[in-house]
Structures are given as structure tokens and as C-alpha cells.
């Protein structure tokens, strides 16, 4: 379902997660899941990683030199399928890739 929403509607990752959360309300007992949805975009030779979080640990960024750091948003959101009104993080944090 997530793949179909991302392909068909596109848009910011936070919007796609919100649409998934609302779509899960069609089930009498909605499934729940934690997830991170990310997309890498290229513009003028530079790459940017756009992502949103639904109750999952943040992505781990591994630098070219092997150093690691978590990409931590101010708000992690809650898992999808629990409360579409409160749902996933509404911001789409970005990180430069390269």
C-alpha cells in the first residue's frame, strides 16, 4: 500500500505517510507499523535525502570516513495505524548526501 501511495501521489514523505495512516482506517483492526520513508533526490549534481519517521528509530548516516550519526528529527511521530490524527512526523528533515 505504501509503495502504491508513493508512486501514485508522490509529494513530501510526510504527506505520503499521512495518507497511508488515513488509508489504514478502512480496516476494522488497522495494522500498525513503525517505519522511516526516505527518498534521495538529485538537483544540479547535489543529492538530498528527504525522510519522515513514524515511530521508528531515525536513519543512521554513515560518512565516507566511516563516522556515524543518527538523523534525529525534533518529533518522531507515532506508528502508522494507531491514530491518523496524530500520525507520523509532519516535517520532512533533509540531509545532504555525498
Buried (B, 14 or more C-beta within 10 A) or exposed (E): EBEEBBEEEEEBBBBBBBBBBBBBEEEEEBEBBBBBBBBEEEEEEEEBBBBBBBBBEBBEBEEEEEEEEEBEBEEBBBBBBBEBEEBBBBBBBEBEEE
